[in-house]
Amino acid sequence: MRFHTRKWVKPEDLNPNSTLFGGKLLAWIDEELALYSIIQLENSRVVTKHMSEINFRSSAKQGDIIEIGIDVVKFGNSSLTLKCEVRNIMTWDTIISIDTITMVSLGEDGKPKAHGKTEIEFVRNRIKLDQ
């Protein structure tokens, strides 16, 4: 699993139990998945279509730092299926895992659009240097 983003748990991120609010965590995950998919599919019109069961396994408290990890499961015609794990890097406990998330590439008409991608590409490999 590639961990792309770190977040610092601040007072405004807490629930009444003084632990990380699940809704805040899901918003962070959804944003990270969207950014990852936009970069992979080279299309800014990407939406979340489906998330499988969300398994909250532990939590985080104020001051903890969490990491969001993403792996590609498969490339579809207009979709990208991912999996996600979030861990607390202060305790190394897994906070949440999601086995499948489907992101869909859209055209300007708002309908699914084929993206033509079949494997993970790194931005550094897309840059062509003149030499």
N, CA, C and O of each residue as an XYZ file, in Angstrom:
524
protein
N       0.863     -1.179      0.000
C       0.000      0.000      0.000
C       0.898      1.228      0.000
O       1.868      1.310      0.754
N       0.557      2.174     -0.857
C       1.294      3.429     -0.921
C       0.552      4.479     -0.102
O      -0.615      4.777     -0.356
N       1.248      5.029      0.879
C       0.652      6.044      1.741
C       1.036      7.414      1.190
O       2.215      7.763      1.120
N       0.012      8.188      0.796
C       0.213      9.428      0.061
C       0.095     10.686      0.907
O       0.786     11.673      0.655
N      -0.767     10.655      1.899
C      -1.097     11.880      2.611
C      -1.067     11.654      4.115
O      -1.437     10.592      4.616
N      -0.624     12.664      4.804
C      -0.684     12.673      6.267
C      -1.600     13.806      6.713
O      -1.632     14.880      6.113
N      -2.331     13.540      7.765
C      -3.208     14.552      8.366
C      -2.941     14.594      9.866
O      -2.718     13.567     10.507
N      -2.971     15.791     10.400
C      -2.783     16.007     11.828
C      -4.159     16.180     12.445
O      -4.924     17.041     12.009
N      -4.487     15.390     13.439
C      -5.806     15.456     14.073
C      -5.836     16.643     15.028
O      -5.101     16.694     16.014
N      -6.716     17.602     14.704
C      -6.827     18.849     15.458
C      -8.156     18.887     16.222
O      -9.025     18.053     15.970
N      -8.330     19.825     17.138
C      -9.562     19.880     17.943
C     -10.843     19.898     17.100
O     -11.838     19.280     17.480
N     -10.829     20.585     15.982
C     -12.041     20.678     15.153
C     -12.372     19.368     14.434
O     -13.430     19.259     13.815
N     -11.475     18.368     14.508
C     -11.688     17.073     13.858
C     -12.277     16.027     14.801
O     -12.463     14.876     14.406
N     -12.571     16.412     16.036
C     -12.980     15.450     17.062
C     -14.489     15.337     17.209
O     -15.235     16.279     16.938
N     -14.917     14.157     17.646
C     -16.323     13.912     17.970
C     -16.541     14.151     19.473
O     -15.587     14.502     20.168
N     -17.760     13.975     19.994
C     -17.991     14.194     21.432
C     -17.191     13.251     22.343
O     -17.064     13.506     23.541
N     -16.656     12.169     21.777
C     -15.827     11.232     22.551
C     -14.358     11.665     22.576
O     -13.510     10.968     23.131
N     -14.066     12.816     21.972
C     -12.701     13.359     21.867
C     -11.778     12.474     21.038
O     -10.569     12.437     21.264
N     -12.362     11.760     20.075
C     -11.586     10.994     19.104
C     -11.954     11.485     17.707
O     -12.923     12.224     17.536
N     -11.189     11.079     16.733
C     -11.400     11.533     15.364
C     -12.814     11.210     14.890
O     -13.252     10.061     14.949
N     -13.519     12.231     14.421
C     -14.882     12.087     13.895
C     -14.831     11.298     12.593
O     -14.085     11.652     11.680
N     -15.624     10.226     12.503
C     -15.630      9.359     11.324
C     -15.981     10.100     10.050
O     -15.412      9.821      8.995
N     -16.911     11.042     10.131
C     -17.300     11.805      8.945
C     -16.163     12.651      8.409
O     -16.018     12.801      7.196
N     -15.362     13.201      9.293
C     -14.196     13.988      8.881
C     -13.195     13.074      8.179
O     -12.655     13.426      7.130
N     -12.951     11.904      8.758
C     -12.027     10.953      8.160
C     -12.505     10.516      6.781
O     -11.706     10.440      5.847
N     -13.798     10.229      6.640
C     -14.326      9.820      5.332
C     -14.206     10.942      4.307
O     -13.960     10.670      3.132
N     -14.372     12.192      4.719
C     -14.189     13.322      3.801
C     -12.740     13.401      3.337
O     -12.478     13.630      2.156
N     -11.783     13.210      4.270
C     -10.363     13.215      3.894
C     -10.063     12.092      2.902
O      -9.351     12.293      1.919
N     -10.619     10.901      3.173
C     -10.394      9.748      2.295
C     -10.969     10.025      0.916
O     -10.291      9.803     -0.087
N     -12.205     10.506      0.846
C     -12.853     10.758     -0.444
C     -12.072     11.779     -1.257
O     -11.921     11.623     -2.469
N     -11.580     12.814     -0.608
C     -10.781     13.819     -1.315
C      -9.481     13.213     -1.840
O      -9.091     13.470     -2.979
N      -8.820     12.421     -1.024
C      -7.561     11.795     -1.450
C      -7.785     10.832     -2.607
O      -6.988     10.795     -3.544
N      -8.865     10.050     -2.551
C      -9.195      9.133     -3.647
C      -9.478      9.900     -4.938
O      -9.058      9.488     -6.019
N     -10.190     11.013     -4.814
C     -10.490     11.833     -5.994
C      -9.207     12.397     -6.595
O      -9.008     12.325     -7.807
N      -8.336     12.957     -5.757
C      -7.080     13.507     -6.268
C      -6.231     12.430     -6.936
O      -5.678     12.652     -8.013
N      -6.126     11.278     -6.308
C      -5.352     10.176     -6.870
C      -5.923      9.767     -8.226
O      -5.177      9.579     -9.187
N      -7.245      9.632     -8.299
C      -7.904      9.206     -9.544
C      -7.772     10.257    -10.643
O      -7.547      9.913    -11.804
N      -7.909     11.531    -10.291
C      -7.751     12.608    -11.276
C      -6.362     12.556    -11.894
O      -6.216     12.700    -13.108
N      -5.350     12.354    -11.074
C      -3.980     12.279    -11.586
C      -3.780     11.027    -12.430
O      -3.187     11.103    -13.506
N      -4.262      9.880    -11.966
C      -4.088      8.638    -12.713
C      -4.826      8.669    -14.048
O      -4.285      8.242    -15.068
N      -6.052      9.171    -14.043
C      -6.892      9.131    -15.243
C      -6.737     10.378    -16.106
O      -7.294     10.449    -17.201
N      -5.980     11.363    -15.615
C      -5.757     12.610    -16.337
C      -7.071     13.260    -16.760
O      -7.240     13.697    -17.898
N      -7.997     13.306    -15.797
C      -9.312     13.885    -16.045
C      -9.799     14.484    -14.727
O      -9.882     13.780    -13.720
N     -10.118     15.763    -14.726
C     -10.574     16.411    -13.491
C     -12.033     16.089    -13.164
O     -12.519     16.440    -12.088
N     -12.724     15.433    -14.074
C     -14.122     15.055    -13.841
C     -14.183     13.590    -13.398
O     -14.482     12.694    -14.187
N     -13.895     13.378    -12.124
C     -13.918     12.033    -11.548
C     -14.818     12.081    -10.321
O     -14.726     13.000     -9.507
N     -15.690     11.081    -10.193
C     -16.606     11.029     -9.050
C     -16.524      9.665     -8.371
O     -16.129      8.667     -8.975
N     -16.908      9.654     -7.100
C     -16.995      8.420     -6.343
C     -18.319      7.760     -6.661
O     -19.378      8.362     -6.484
N     -18.265      6.517     -7.134
C     -19.500      5.782     -7.457
C     -19.898      4.842     -6.333
O     -21.078      4.723     -6.003
N     -18.905      4.171     -5.742
C     -19.223      3.128     -4.764
C     -18.093      2.959     -3.759
O     -16.915      3.048     -4.106
N     -18.466      2.717     -2.520
C     -17.519      2.289     -1.487
C     -18.089      1.029     -0.863
O     -19.267      0.981     -0.510
N     -17.244      0.001     -0.727
C     -17.688     -1.222     -0.059
C     -17.801     -0.960      1.437
O     -17.683      0.180      1.886
N     -18.022     -1.995      2.184
C     -18.114     -1.871      3.633
C     -16.921     -1.101      4.190
O     -15.773     -1.338      3.814
N     -17.220     -0.186      5.084
C     -16.192      0.615      5.735
C     -15.995      0.031      7.118
O     -16.930     -0.040      7.916
N     -14.773     -0.385      7.394
C     -14.487     -1.061      8.654
C     -13.647     -0.157      9.553
O     -12.442     -0.012      9.347
N     -14.302      0.459     10.568
C     -13.577      1.250     11.556
C     -12.966      0.280     12.560
O     -13.684     -0.455     13.238
N     -11.646      0.281     12.654
C     -10.960     -0.690     13.512
C     -10.354     -0.067     14.762
O     -10.212     -0.747     15.779
N     -10.001      1.190     14.707
C      -9.477      1.912     15.874
C      -9.727      3.390     15.623
O     -10.446      3.742     14.688
N      -9.155      4.249     16.431
C      -9.382      5.679     16.243
C      -8.081      6.443     16.433
O      -6.998      5.867     16.539
N      -8.228      7.734     16.473
C      -7.095      8.633     16.716
C      -7.593      9.738     17.628
O      -8.787     10.034     17.684
N      -6.659     10.337     18.336
C      -7.024     11.422     19.235
C      -6.296     12.693     18.823
O      -5.419     12.667     17.959
N      -6.662     13.791     19.439
C      -6.038     15.075     19.127
C      -4.518     14.961     19.226
O      -3.982     14.421     20.193
N      -3.844     15.479     18.211
C      -2.385     15.463     18.175
C      -1.802     14.291     17.408
O      -0.634     14.320     17.021
N      -2.613     13.250     17.185
C      -2.124     12.113     16.401
C      -1.970     12.514     14.937
O      -2.605     13.457     14.464
N      -1.131     11.792     14.244
C      -0.940     11.973     12.808
C      -1.385     10.689     12.135
O      -0.989      9.594     12.535
N      -2.209     10.831     11.112
C      -2.686      9.661     10.383
C      -2.135      9.695      8.964
O      -1.773     10.754      8.451
N      -2.076      8.516      8.334
C      -1.665      8.396      6.940
C      -2.773      7.707      6.161
O      -3.408      6.775      6.654
N      -2.998      8.178      4.935
C      -3.999      7.591      4.048
C      -3.268      6.838      2.946
O      -2.493      7.420      2.187
N      -3.525      5.542      2.869
C      -2.895      4.700      1.854
C      -3.894      4.249      0.812
O      -5.051      3.962      1.117
N      -3.418      4.189     -0.442
C      -4.272      3.799     -1.568
C      -3.513      2.810     -2.434
O      -2.313      2.964     -2.664
N      -4.221      1.790     -2.914
C      -3.701      0.877     -3.930
C      -4.743      0.715     -5.010
O      -5.943      0.759     -4.739
N      -4.284      0.526     -6.244
C      -5.182      0.256     -7.355
C      -5.525     -1.229     -7.344
O      -4.639     -2.078     -7.247
N      -6.807     -1.534     -7.444
C      -7.269     -2.912     -7.551
C      -7.386     -3.287     -9.026
O      -6.916     -4.344     -9.445
N      -8.028     -2.397     -9.822
C      -8.147     -2.662    -11.261
C      -8.592     -1.417    -12.007
O      -9.189     -0.499    -11.444
N      -8.281     -1.421    -13.287
C      -8.734     -0.383    -14.206
C      -9.915     -0.940    -14.987
O      -9.826     -2.025    -15.562
N     -11.011     -0.210    -15.010
C     -12.150     -0.563    -15.835
C     -12.137      0.302    -17.087
O     -11.168      1.020    -17.337
N     -13.201      0.238    -17.871
C     -13.302      1.043    -19.089
C     -13.376      2.533    -18.770
O     -12.647      3.337    -19.351
N     -14.254      2.893    -17.851
C     -14.393      4.296    -17.437
C     -14.151      4.464    -15.942
O     -14.324      5.554    -15.396
N     -13.753      3.382    -15.287
C     -13.611      3.415    -13.833
C     -12.208      3.039    -13.381
O     -11.388      2.531    -14.146
N     -11.974      3.308    -12.118
C     -10.750      2.918    -11.444
C     -11.190      2.387    -10.086
O     -11.833      3.102     -9.318
N     -10.847      1.134     -9.788
C     -11.203      0.542     -8.507
C      -9.979      0.568     -7.609
O      -8.894      0.131     -7.992
N     -10.175      1.090     -6.406
C      -9.087      1.282     -5.453
C      -9.415      0.592     -4.141
O     -10.558      0.205     -3.901
N      -8.398      0.440     -3.289
C      -8.623      0.061     -1.896
C      -7.875      1.065     -1.044
O      -6.943      1.722     -1.509
N      -8.289      1.179      0.204
C      -7.744      2.227      1.060
C      -7.551      1.706      2.480
O      -8.342      0.912      2.989
N      -6.488      2.173      3.092
C      -6.255      1.916      4.509
C      -5.745      3.209      5.128
O      -4.929      3.917      4.538
N      -6.234      3.500      6.312
C      -5.758      4.659      7.058
C      -5.169      4.136      8.360
O      -5.780      3.325      9.056
N      -3.976      4.615      8.672
C      -3.343      4.170      9.915
C      -2.900      5.371     10.745
O      -2.623      6.454     10.228
N      -2.849      5.135     12.026
C      -2.385      6.123     12.991
C      -0.879      5.920     13.115
O      -0.445      4.887     13.625
N      -0.079      6.867     12.666
C       1.363      6.629     12.690
C       1.978      6.878     14.076
O       3.176      6.673     14.274
N       1.166      7.311     15.010
C       1.649      7.433     16.383
C       1.588      6.066     17.081
O       2.430      5.753     17.922
N       0.577      5.255     16.718
C       0.380      3.945     17.359
C       0.585      2.784     16.383
O       0.705      1.635     16.810
N       0.625      3.068     15.093
C       0.698      2.083     13.995
C      -0.550      1.228     13.888
O      -0.535      0.204     13.204
N      -1.629      1.623     14.548
C      -2.895      0.897     14.433
C      -3.604      1.303     13.147
O      -3.574      2.470     12.754
N      -4.243      0.335     12.495
C      -5.110      0.644     11.364
C      -6.389      1.260     11.913
O      -7.026      0.695     12.802
N      -6.758      2.412     11.384
C      -7.966      3.103     11.828
C      -9.166      2.628     11.024
O     -10.233      2.355     11.574
N      -8.974      2.537      9.714
C     -10.080      2.186      8.823
C      -9.523      1.456      7.615
O      -8.408      1.723      7.168
N     -10.322      0.527      7.092
C      -9.964     -0.105      5.825
C     -11.218     -0.188      4.965
O     -12.322     -0.438      5.449
N     -11.003      0.032      3.670
C     -12.093     -0.058      2.689
C     -11.552     -0.914      1.550
O     -10.570     -0.550      0.903
N     -12.196     -2.053      1.309
C     -11.679     -3.011      0.325
C     -11.841     -2.572     -1.123
O     -10.950     -2.809     -1.939
N     -12.962     -1.936     -1.456
C     -13.135     -1.476     -2.835
C     -13.849     -0.131     -2.875
O     -14.868      0.084     -2.218
N     -13.277      0.754     -3.666
C     -13.868      2.061     -3.947
C     -13.829      2.223     -5.454
O     -12.771      2.072     -6.065
N     -14.952      2.524     -6.056
C     -14.995      2.712     -7.502
C     -15.124      4.192     -7.817
O     -16.067      4.862     -7.396
N     -14.149      4.682     -8.572
C     -14.144      6.055     -9.045
C     -14.441      6.010    -10.546
O     -13.938      5.131    -11.246
N     -15.243      6.936    -11.040
C     -15.640      6.931    -12.446
C     -15.213      8.225    -13.125
O     -15.418      9.321    -12.605
N     -14.616      8.067    -14.298
C     -14.200      9.183    -15.149
C     -15.416      9.639    -15.952
O     -16.093      8.819    -16.573
N     -15.696     10.946    -15.942
C     -16.848     11.494    -16.656
C     -16.406     12.397    -17.796
O     -15.343     13.015    -17.748
N     -17.247     12.459    -18.821
C     -17.046     13.409    -19.904
C     -17.721     14.718    -19.551
O     -18.325     14.844    -18.486
N     -17.622     15.694    -20.443
C     -18.240     17.002    -20.205
C     -19.749     16.918    -20.071
O     -20.369     17.798    -19.473
N     -20.351     15.860    -20.625
C     -21.800     15.672    -20.527
C     -22.221     15.050    -19.203
O     -23.411     14.853    -18.958
N     -21.240     14.737    -18.342
C     -21.549     14.154    -17.035
C     -21.773     12.661    -17.064
O     -22.161     12.074    -16.054
N     -21.534     12.033    -18.203
C     -21.714     10.586    -18.335
C     -20.354      9.894    -18.335
O     -19.347     10.503    -18.696
N     -20.321      8.606    -17.927
C     -19.046      7.885    -17.901
C     -18.322      7.971    -19.242
O     -18.928      7.854    -20.307
N     -17.008      8.178    -19.155
C     -16.172      8.343    -20.339
C     -14.977      7.399    -20.232
O     -14.306      7.357    -19.200
N     -14.714      6.646    -21.289
C     -13.560      5.750    -21.300
C     -12.289      6.554    -21.081
O     -12.125      7.642    -21.632
N     -11.395      6.007    -20.274
C     -10.154      6.729    -19.968
C      -8.932      6.150    -20.675
O      -7.913      6.833    -20.781
N      -9.003      4.928    -21.156
C      -7.891      4.348    -21.909
C      -6.680      3.939    -21.084
O      -5.642      3.601    -21.653
N      -6.782      3.960    -19.761
C      -5.654      3.606    -18.892
C      -5.748      2.127    -18.505
O      -6.838      1.582    -18.329
N      -4.580      1.496    -18.379
C      -4.555      0.083    -18.003
C      -3.574     -0.222    -16.879
O      -3.559     -1.336    -16.355
N      -2.762      0.747    -16.509
C      -1.800      0.521    -15.429
C      -1.462      1.831    -14.744
O      -1.699      2.912    -15.282
N      -0.905      1.718    -13.551
C      -0.517      2.893    -12.781
C       0.588      3.634    -13.528
O       1.546      3.032    -14.014
N       0.433      4.938    -13.606
C       1.462      5.790    -14.196
C       1.909      6.787    -13.144
O       1.100      7.295    -12.368
N       3.201      7.059    -13.127
C       3.736      8.057    -12.221
C       3.969      9.336    -13.009
O       4.435      9.295    -14.148
N       3.645     10.467    -12.402
C       3.758     11.759    -13.075
C       5.165     11.955    -13.623
O       5.331     12.472    -14.728
N       6.181     11.547    -12.865
C       7.565     11.735    -13.322
C       7.833     10.996    -14.638
O       8.715     11.398    -15.397
N       7.092      9.933    -14.915
C       7.274      9.186    -16.153
C       6.540      9.830    -17.330
O       6.813      9.493    -18.482
N       5.622     10.744    -17.059
C       4.892     11.430    -18.120
C       5.675     12.632    -18.639
O       5.424     13.115    -19.743
N       6.623     13.112    -17.840
C       7.396     14.299    -18.219
C       8.449     13.892    -19.237
O       9.265     13.003    -18.996
N       8.410     14.551    -20.359
C       9.373     14.273    -21.416
C      10.457     15.341    -21.382
O      10.173     16.529    -21.537
N      11.672     14.925    -21.185
C      12.794     15.866    -21.136
C      13.456     15.921    -22.502
O      13.737     14.884    -23.101
N      13.702     17.103    -22.986
C      14.427     17.270    -24.254
C      15.907     17.140    -23.986
O      16.486     17.919    -23.228
N      16.517     16.146    -24.614
C      17.963     15.957    -24.443
C      18.562     15.455    -25.728
O      19.770     15.229    -25.800
